[in-house]
């Protein structure tokens, strides 16, 4: 876990990226354009599922960073494998 300032910077960056990804998704979905560029990535209408995955991942990252800012810890997944002895 980083300092509050670093977390705020990461959160601001992820929010900007999420906003850009949502705008790209709506532009592609609306049919106004056939392709869209975010930075160095070019997306075409056929890349809507990839863009949906990007939006979902960014939303999770934003939620995690907001949780860290509010005093919570980063979420951690733990797997359990049952064994028959």
N, C-alpha and C positions, 0 to 999 in steps of 0.2 A: 504494500500500500504506500502511495506517495504522499507528499505533503498536500495540504489543501489547495495551494496555488497550482500545483501540477495537475491535480484532479480537475480543477476548474478549467484549466487550459485544454485538457483532453476533452472535457465535456463540451466546451464551446466548439471545438473542432468537429466532434462527432455530430453535434446539433446542426452545424453548417452542412456537413456531408449528408445528413439525413434529409435536410430541407432540399438540397440539390437533387438527391435521388428521388424524392417524392415528386418534385417538379418534372423530372425527366420521365417518370412513370406516367404521370397524368398527360404529358404531351404525347407520349407514344400511344397511350390508351385511347386518347381522344381522336387519334387519326390525323391530327394536324401535321405531324411530321412522320417520316418513315425511319429516321435515325436521329440519335441524340448523342452529344459528346459531353462527358464529365471529365475534365482534366485530359488525360491522355487516353482514356477509354472511350471507344465509340460503341454505342448500342444501337441495334436495329430492332425493328418491330418483333422479330422472332426471339429477341433476348429478354422479353418480358419476365419469364420465370427467373432468370438470373438477377434481374433488377428487383424482383420481389424478395429473393433471398438476401440481397444486399440490404434492402430496407429492413427486413426482419432482424438481421444481424446487428445493424446500427441501432435499432430500437432497443435490443437487449443490452448493447453496450452503454447506451444512454441511461437506461434504467439502473444498470449496475453502478455507473459512476455517480448518479444521483443518490443511490443508496449509500455509497461510500462518503459522500459529502454530508449526508444527514447522520453520520455516526455509525452506520452499519458496516459490516465487514463484506468483503467480496464474496459472492456466492461460490460455493464449492460443491461439485458433484462427486459423490462417492458411490462406487458400485459394490454390490455384495453378490458373491457367487455361492449359492447353497451347495453343500457337499453332503453326500450320503456316506456316513462312516461305517 
